Amino acid sequence: VESACLGLKQILLSSGLLAEPYTSDEFTHAAAAYVSQHGSLKAFSEYQPPPGIFWNDETYQGDAYGAFAWAVYVVVVTVDPATCEVQLDDFVALQEAGKIIHPVLAAGQIEGGVAQAIGYTLYENVAWRNGRMANAQMTNYIMPTSVDLPPIRVFFEENPYAYGPSGAKGIGELPMDGVAPAILNAIEHATGVAFNRIPLLPETIAEMLEQTACA
Amino acid sequence: VRLRVNGVEHNIDVPPMSRLLDVLREELGLTGTKEGCGEGECGACSVLIDGELVNACLVPVLQADGASITTIEGISHPVQQAFLEHGGAQCGICTPGMILAAVTLLKQHPKPTLEQVREGLAGNLCRCTGYMRIFESVLEA
């Protein structure tokens, strides 16, 4: 995108309609003038992988990505021994995603991902019946509301990626991956029982705790 | 039915059991009010009827006959600017309903605690922000 935008700028500069330095209004007017003269203003750019990264589109083999984001997720839980309800008391995400371009939106993406992953771990049970979802309603497919979530505190460790736009890396997917293991580990720490499936509903915890107690 | 919507009188000829939500969106073109679940669980279609926060998907329009209705198009409140600055809106589907719930909450509690904000917005589901920025927006409004 960055390279295509630079291409647009280059076209306007070499057409003589725009000269540096320019304001955003001047850019808009030059673009409008170019479109009225030529019908359209277009620049094409194709993704160029960083050096040493090879991907074969025919065989679908190689390195699809030049870099990955990294994160640490820490959660504090309370497990009610009577009801086996899990309450999350605090959640901290330490996130590395290259250079953070817009800290407010970036933190919002992480918080949203964490919230969704908390639902995925503790509440969101898809009940299948004859190949159809039997609980496809918000009344019985339970997702977190504003009162269910712990504080979600996001911290960034910035480590600019040389081949990303302005040093950025992708940010969206990771909070969906690391949260469930963190919560299950915390529940294991609290109860002494290891759980390995999600959503981990109170009834499953109760069953497992009973079995362990009897054994 | 006769509706006063955002201060403007309308006489609308619609089947009496039409959902208020559909009348607002389709008859009056006020598409700021969103349909989420359509069953009163998510709060995306929140509007004010005579100042009360309700889910427009659950209201047959005849029940609103003669009432004064406020939709997101009729709201001008500092909390909207706070949503912009603090990242309270992401994908935007819950935002109109969240704003109406926030305005109602701030009317009841002009300086709400975090607990009051959590409680006051509990009828409005958000799938993509994780709520934290919405809380911040309402607290800072």
Interface residues (C-beta under 8 A of the other chain):
Chain A: V104 L105 A107 G108 Q109 I110 E111 G112 G113 V114 A115 Q116 Q137 M138 T139 M143 T145 S146 V147 L149 P151 I152
Chain B: G36 C37 E39 E41 C42 H86 G87 Q90 V117 R118 E119 L121 A122 N124 L125 C126 R127 C128 T129 G130 Y131 M132 R133 I134 F135
